[in-house]
Amino acid sequence: MFVILSLFATTASLVSGLSGWTYVDTPSTCAGTTASPCGPEYWGKVSGASACGTEPWQTPINIGNLDVEVQPDLKVPQFKSMEGGCKEWTQFTSTGVFEVAFNVSAENAFCDNLKVTHGGEDYHLLQMHLHSPSEHTIGGGVFSAEAHMVHLSPSGKYLVVGVLLDATPSSDDSFDNDFFSSLWGAGGYTGSNSAALFKNLTTGQEVTSEEPLNPYLDLTPGSAAMYHYNGSLTTPPCMVPNGVSWWLFQEPVQISLGDLNKIRGSVKAHTGNILDTHGGDARPTQPLNGRKIYSAEPPLPPTTKKGGKHGGKHGGGH
């Protein structure tokens, strides 16, 4: 089921740190400054982000059947979680964005328990964030939102795992996602209106939880089938050295409208957000420019616990 919602999501601001850009469509006369920010079509005018307008291998993309090459033997990233996940993290909410940062820097590393292994190299989970509507599209179809788990290796290589999120209307909490439920509880989210939620989302808020937070278990689908291609970040500066290795789960994860409404309520209450006129923050899809998209359908890895009500089969320490 494809549901398009004008909901908030985050940028990869931990990686970017640039200003002068927005998700609002702007004329070509934009200057790429705080006073005159540029929309997605002109991000290349932002200082430090010229690659957004010049480099050919950009993200996100549309994934069409004719563009996909099936490779059954393609090795997908292996998810590894120690001690059940992370009990400490930092929440960022600025200019209408939200992310959960597990490992801010070498000097301020809250948690090193979550990582993926690929090609004989470990990639530690730096942070995870959300975009809404989804940035990647499947056959031109858009999903409610998309989660990005941004990983970095000791050698400076980026690997991002993407998860498509499909919001499901329900009269009860049967579609509430366990990851978001844990986040709401530990992060101090209270009440049902945007103001009450937002007051508990302070910029750079350090959070300590009795139970570990683990997006590998509760924010991934049951199927391990993934799409793989090489691309970029989806926010300025767009390109990083060595590019970005993208792995997108083919099966979406169902979540509740309640979860997404809580996120939307928080971001809409934030002054100075950079959302577009529909309340979204998704970069438009970019040309393939000759790239290959690979499809891998490996067997499921073992797990250490049951996933959430809808999603969550990965993340065992294996």
HELIX and SHEET records of a PDB file:
HELIX    1   1 PRO A   40  LYS A   45  5                                   6    
HELIX    2   2 ALA A   51  THR A   54  1                                   4    
HELIX    3   3 ASN A   65  ASP A   67  5                                   3    
HELIX    4   4 ASP A  178  ALA A  186  1                                   9    
HELIX    5   5 SER A  194  PHE A  198  1                                   5    
HELIX    6   6 PRO A  215  ASP A  218  1                                   4    
HELIX    7   7 LEU A  257  LYS A  268  1                                  12    
SHEET    1   A 2 ASN A  62  ILE A  63  0                                        
SHEET    2   A 2 THR A 137  ILE A 138  1                                        
SHEET    1   B10 VAL A  68  VAL A  70  0                                        
SHEET    2   B10 ILE A 293  ALA A 296  1                                        
SHEET    3   B10 MET A 226  GLY A 231 -1                                        
SHEET    4   B10 VAL A 244  PHE A 249 -1                                        
SHEET    5   B10 TYR A 158  THR A 168  1                                        
SHEET    6   B10 ALA A 145  LEU A 152 -1                                        
SHEET    7   B10 GLU A 121  HIS A 131 -1                                        
SHEET    8   B10 GLU A  99  ALA A 101 -1                                        
SHEET    9   B10 CYS A  86  PHE A  92 -1                                        
SHEET   10   B10 GLN A 205  LEU A 213 -1                                        
SHEET    1   C 6 VAL A  68  VAL A  70  0                                        
SHEET    2   C 6 ILE A 293  ALA A 296  1                                        
SHEET    3   C 6 MET A 226  GLY A 231 -1                                        
SHEET    4   C 6 VAL A 244  PHE A 249 -1                                        
SHEET    5   C 6 TYR A 158  THR A 168  1                                        
SHEET    6   C 6 VAL A 253  SER A 256  1                                        
SHEET    1   D 9 VAL A  68  VAL A  70  0                                        
SHEET    2   D 9 ILE A 293  ALA A 296  1                                        
SHEET    3   D 9 MET A 226  GLY A 231 -1                                        
SHEET    4   D 9 VAL A 244  PHE A 249 -1                                        
SHEET    5   D 9 TYR A 158  THR A 168  1                                        
SHEET    6   D 9 ALA A 145  LEU A 152 -1                                        
SHEET    7   D 9 GLU A 121  HIS A 131 -1                                        
SHEET    8   D 9 LEU A 114  HIS A 118 -1                                        
SHEET    9   D 9 GLN A  78  SER A  81 -1                                        
END                                                                             
